[in-house]
Amino acid sequence: MVSNQVLDDISEKIAGGLRLLGGAKGEVESQVRSIVETALQQFDVVTDERMQVQEAMLKKARDEMQALEERIQALEAKIKGLEQGA
């Protein structure tokens, strides 16, 4: 998981080194950030945003599964009660 802050920090550090060579800070940071983002995409790094979406989807699935388990238990109890009454 890579946050925008991490990318900003990496870009800033690289740009800081390049500034010593006389480059324009804003332009250099933008180019470095673009290069770093492209490199990270090749490694299939998960962003914070994607991770948060996945966590939300997982929580929803867990909640739905819990509700279904509770319904199954209730139905099983009803069936058992009907079987004993018959």
Secondary structure, DSSP 8 states (H G I E B T S, - for coil): -B-HHHHHHHHHHHHHHHHTTT--HHHHHHHHHHHHHHHHHHTT--BHHHHHHHHHHHHHHHHHHHHHHHHHHHHHHHHHHHHHH-
